[in-house]
Amino acid sequence: MSPTLLLVLAVVVIALAFDYTNGFHDAANAIATSVSTRALTPRVALLMAAIMNVIGALLGTEVAKTIGDGIIDVKQYAEANDVSLQMHGLAIVLGALIGAIVWNLITWWFGLPSSSSHALIGGLVGAGLASATPVEWYGILNKVVIPMFASPVVGFLLAYLFMRIIMVVFRSFPYHRTMRRFRILQTISAALMALGHGLQDAQKTMGVIVMALLAGGYAEQWNLLDASGGLQIPWEVKVASALAISLGTYAGGWRIMRTLGRKMIDLDPARGFAAETVAAGVLYTTAFITHSPISTTHTITSAIMGAGATKSMKAVRWNVARDIVIGWFLTIPAAALVSSLTYLGLHLFLP
């Protein structure tokens, strides 16, 4: 077995490990509100989220293509048909993954719902800069930076407005009976949220695996490029990524679930339904229309804040929200730093 193939296999395995950590790190995104309002039991919620993650992951590939060739360009390493260059290309992808995994584990340990998506993007940028690989700054601005700031604002405002509408429509209805009905509706909204999580986050791992195959010189064998040079995602990569994130989701991310479901705000079923429905809508819009790899974490967290703020602004524990937002801003540079150092370390051992 050639050194290049060994490194490709190592990168694919680590990419699936990242996908798994993404699953348990972001499990709270889909089900924290449903569990905290007792609409679903934790295990039932996790099983439902895991199944919907698989379905969502198989519904599209546009986000995967954005990650695969919209952040950094590794095609040059494959096109050179040089083993040494191919291994350097693979080291870039490996460094990016390690940077993302390390940041995922740090934020999971402290219970902070940071973005696995932005950790991966930060990892790609850091490894790209360390290796002097061209970084697609224009694409990052349009597909990452603008959505990074826009999606939380949109999530907050839409959830606030949606919950206000719900309050007006149901103001004359008996409170307890209405909340029981919203608990049932939360089962649907949580499923929609889990579907959106699979649609967005599993595709990011697909893109990284395709990058590894490209850098390793396997473009023709795996039919990774279409006639115009655009990426194609093999079905094997789709299925592997879907299963990895699903298994991670079922493992659960209890630390982060407590932060989203209890520490930040006390939600009732109506507000949980409003937050999940809005967040899912934002995820579908960006996956199918703009093809932007947005953060499910940012979207659901801001939607929870927006729905909760309809009680009163004091209902949201803004000190917890502040810590979460600080984590958001640290994610890309922190993951970039780890990935750049990882690449430089790997670079010492490459031919």
C-alpha positions in Angstrom: 0.0 0.0 0.0 1.4 3.4 -1.1 2.2 6.1 1.5 -0.3 8.4 -0.3 -3.1 5.8 0.0 -2.3 5.3 3.7 -2.5 9.0 4.3 -5.8 9.3 2.3 -7.3 6.5 4.4 -6.1 8.2 7.6 -7.6 11.5 6.6 -10.9 9.9 5.7 -11.1 8.1 9.1 -10.3 11.3 10.9 -12.9 13.2 8.8 -15.5 10.6 9.9 -14.3 11.1 13.5 -14.9 14.8 13.1 -18.3 14.0 11.7 -19.0 11.9 14.8 -17.8 14.7 17.1 -20.0 17.1 15.1 -22.9 14.8 15.9 -22.5 14.6 19.6 -21.4 18.2 19.9 -24.4 19.5 17.9 -27.0 17.0 19.1 -28.3 19.7 21.4 -29.1 21.9 18.4 -31.9 19.6 17.3 -33.4 18.4 20.6 -32.4 20.6 23.6 -35.7 22.6 23.5 -37.8 19.5 23.1 -36.2 17.8 26.0 -36.2 20.8 28.3 -40.0 21.3 27.7 -40.6 17.6 28.2 -42.1 17.2 24.7 -39.7 14.3 24.2 -37.6 12.1 26.5 -33.9 12.4 25.9 -33.4 8.9 24.4 -36.4 9.2 22.1 -35.3 12.6 21.0 -31.8 11.4 20.3 -33.0 8.4 18.3 -35.4 10.6 16.3 -32.6 13.2 15.7 -30.2 10.4 14.6 -32.6 9.1 12.0 -33.5 12.5 10.7 -29.8 13.4 10.4 -29.3 10.4 8.0 -32.2 11.5 5.9 -31.1 15.1 5.8 -27.6 14.2 4.9 -28.8 12.4 1.8 -31.0 15.2 0.5 -28.3 17.5 -1.1 -24.7 18.1 -1.9 -24.4 21.8 -2.6 -23.0 22.7 0.8 -20.5 19.9 0.4 -19.3 21.4 -2.9 -18.9 24.8 -1.2 -16.6 23.2 1.4 -14.8 21.0 -1.1 -13.7 23.8 -3.4 -15.0 27.1 -2.1 -12.6 27.6 0.8 -9.1 26.5 -0.3 -8.0 24.9 -3.6 -6.3 21.5 -3.2 -6.7 20.5 -6.9 -3.3 21.8 -7.7 -1.7 19.0 -5.5 -3.5 16.3 -7.4 -3.0 17.8 -10.8 0.8 17.9 -10.3 0.8 14.0 -10.2 3.7 14.2 -7.7 3.6 12.0 -4.6 5.3 14.6 -2.5 2.9 17.3 -3.4 -0.1 15.0 -3.0 1.0 14.2 0.6 1.4 17.9 1.3 -2.2 18.4 0.1 -3.4 15.7 2.3 -1.5 17.2 5.3 -3.4 20.4 4.7 -6.8 18.6 5.0 -5.5 16.6 8.0 -4.4 19.8 9.8 -7.8 21.4 9.1 -9.6 18.4 10.6 -7.4 18.2 13.7 -7.9 21.9 14.3 -11.7 21.5 14.1 -11.8 18.4 16.3 -9.6 20.0 19.0 -11.9 23.1 19.2 -15.0 20.9 19.2 -13.7 19.0 22.2 -12.6 22.1 24.1 -16.0 23.8 23.7 -17.9 20.5 24.4 -15.9 20.2 27.7 -17.0 23.6 28.7 -20.5 23.1 27.5 -20.4 26.0 25.0 -22.5 25.5 21.8 -19.9 26.7 19.3 -20.1 26.0 15.6 -18.5 22.8 14.3 -19.0 24.3 10.8 -16.9 27.4 11.6 -14.3 25.2 13.4 -13.9 23.2 10.1 -13.7 26.4 8.0 -11.2 28.0 10.4 -9.2 24.8 10.2 -9.2 24.9 6.4 -8.2 28.6 6.4 -5.4 28.1 8.9 -3.9 25.1 7.2 -4.2 26.9 3.8 -2.4 29.9 5.1 0.4 27.9 6.7 0.9 25.9 3.5 0.7 29.0 1.2 -2.3 27.4 -0.5 -4.6 29.9 -2.3 -7.6 30.8 0.0 -10.8 31.7 -1.7 -11.4 35.0 0.3 -14.3 36.2 -1.9 -16.1 32.9 -1.4 -15.4 32.9 2.3 -16.8 36.5 2.6 -20.0 35.6 0.7 -20.5 32.0 1.9 -19.2 32.2 5.4 -18.6 35.6 7.0 -21.8 37.3 5.8 -24.0 34.3 6.8 -22.1 34.0 10.1 -23.3 37.4 11.1 -26.7 37.4 9.3 -28.0 34.0 10.4 -28.1 34.8 14.1 -29.8 38.1 13.5 -32.3 36.6 11.2 -32.9 33.7 13.6 -33.4 36.0 16.5 -35.8 38.4 14.7 -37.9 35.7 13.0 -38.3 33.7 16.1 -39.3 36.8 18.1 -41.9 37.8 15.4 -43.2 34.2 15.0 -43.6 33.8 18.8 -45.4 37.2 18.9 -47.8 36.0 16.3 -48.4 32.7 18.2 -49.1 34.8 21.4 -51.7 36.9 19.6 -53.4 33.9 17.9 -53.6 31.8 21.0 -54.1 34.5 23.7 -57.7 33.5 24.4 -57.0 29.7 24.5 -56.7 27.7 27.7 -53.0 27.9 28.6 -52.3 24.3 29.8 -54.3 22.6 27.0 -52.5 24.8 24.4 -49.1 23.9 25.9 -49.9 20.2 25.6 -50.7 20.7 21.9 -47.5 22.6 21.4 -45.6 19.7 23.0 -47.0 17.5 20.2 -46.0 20.1 17.6 -42.5 20.2 19.0 -42.0 16.6 18.0 -42.5 17.8 14.4 -40.4 20.9 14.8 -37.5 19.0 16.4 -37.6 16.5 13.6 -37.4 19.3 11.0 -34.5 20.8 12.9 -32.6 17.5 13.0 -33.2 17.1 9.3 -31.7 20.5 8.7 -28.7 19.6 10.9 -28.0 16.6 8.7 -28.6 18.6 5.6 -26.0 21.2 6.6 -23.4 19.5 8.8 -23.0 16.1 7.3 -22.4 17.7 3.9 -19.4 19.5 5.3 -17.7 16.2 6.1 -18.5 15.0 2.6 -16.7 18.0 1.2 -13.6 17.4 3.3 -13.5 13.7 2.3 -13.7 14.7 -1.4 -10.9 17.2 -0.8 -8.7 14.3 0.5 -9.5 12.1 -2.4 -8.7 14.9 -4.8 -5.5 15.8 -3.1 -4.5 12.2 -3.1 -4.9 11.9 -6.9 -8.1 9.8 -6.9 -10.3 12.2 -8.9 -10.7 9.8 -11.9 -11.1 6.6 -9.9 -13.9 8.1 -7.8 -15.3 10.3 -10.6 -15.1 13.4 -8.4 -15.2 16.0 -11.2 -17.9 16.6 -13.8 -17.3 17.7 -17.4 -17.0 21.4 -16.3 -14.5 20.6 -13.5 -17.1 21.0 -10.7 -17.2 18.6 -7.7 -19.3 15.5 -7.6 -20.0 13.6 -4.3 -19.9 9.8 -4.6 -22.8 8.0 -2.9 -20.3 6.1 -0.7 -19.1 9.4 0.8 -22.7 10.5 1.4 -23.7 7.3 3.2 -20.5 7.2 5.3 -20.9 10.8 6.4 -24.6 10.4 7.1 -24.0 7.4 9.4 -21.1 9.0 11.2 -23.0 12.1 12.2 -26.0 10.0 13.1 -24.0 7.8 15.5 -22.5 10.9 17.0 -25.9 12.5 17.5 -27.3 9.3 19.2 -24.3 9.4 21.6 -25.6 12.8 22.7 -24.0 16.0 23.9 -25.4 16.4 27.3 -23.2 19.2 28.5 -24.2 21.5 25.6 -27.8 20.3 25.8 -28.0 21.7 29.4 -26.7 25.0 28.2 -29.1 25.5 25.4 -32.1 23.9 27.1 -31.9 25.2 30.6 -29.1 27.5 31.4 -29.8 30.2 28.8 -33.5 30.4 29.2 -36.5 28.5 30.6 -38.6 27.6 27.5 -42.2 26.5 27.3 -43.4 24.3 24.5 -44.7 27.1 22.4 -41.4 29.0 22.4 -39.5 25.8 21.8 -41.7 25.1 18.8 -41.2 28.7 17.5 -37.4 28.5 17.9 -37.0 25.1 16.2 -39.4 26.0 13.3 -37.6 29.2 12.5 -34.1 27.7 12.8 -35.1 24.8 10.5 -36.4 27.2 7.9 -33.2 29.2 7.9 -31.2 25.9 7.5 -33.2 24.8 4.5 -33.1 28.2 2.9 -29.3 28.4 3.1 -28.7 24.8 2.0 -31.0 24.7 -1.0 -30.9 28.3 -2.2 -27.7 30.1 -1.2 -25.6 26.9 -0.7 -24.0 28.5 2.4 -22.4 26.3 5.1 -24.1 28.2 8.0 -23.9 27.2 11.6 -26.8 25.2 13.0 -25.5 26.2 16.5 -25.7 30.0 15.8 -29.1 29.6 14.2 -30.9 27.7 16.9 -29.2 29.5 19.7 -30.3 32.9 18.4 -33.8 31.6 17.6 -34.1 30.4 21.3 -33.0 33.9 22.4 -35.6 35.5 20.1 -38.5 33.3 21.2 -37.5 33.6 24.9 -37.2 37.4 24.6 -41.0 37.6 24.0 -41.4 36.8 27.8 -39.2 39.8 28.6 -35.7 40.8 27.8 -34.8 39.7 31.4 -36.0 36.2 30.7 -32.8 35.5 28.6 -29.8 34.9 30.8 -27.6 37.3 28.9 -24.4 36.4 30.8 -24.7 32.9 29.4 -25.5 34.3 26.0 -22.4 36.5 26.2 -20.2 33.5 26.9 -21.7 31.7 23.9 -21.1 34.6 21.5 -17.5 35.0 22.7 -17.0 31.4 21.8 -18.5 32.0 18.4 -16.0 34.8 17.7 -13.1 32.7 18.9 -14.0 29.6 16.9 -12.5 30.4 13.5 -9.2 31.9 14.7 -8.7 29.3 17.4 -9.3 26.4 15.0 -7.1 28.1 12.4 -4.3 28.4 14.9 -4.4 24.7 15.8 -4.7 23.6 12.2 -1.8 25.8 11.1 0.5 24.4 13.9 -0.6 20.9 13.0 0.2 21.3 9.4 3.6 22.8 10.2 4.3 19.9 12.4 3.3 17.4 9.8 5.3 19.3 7.2 8.5 18.3 9.0 7.9 14.6 8.4 6.8 14.8 4.8 9.1 14.1 1.8 
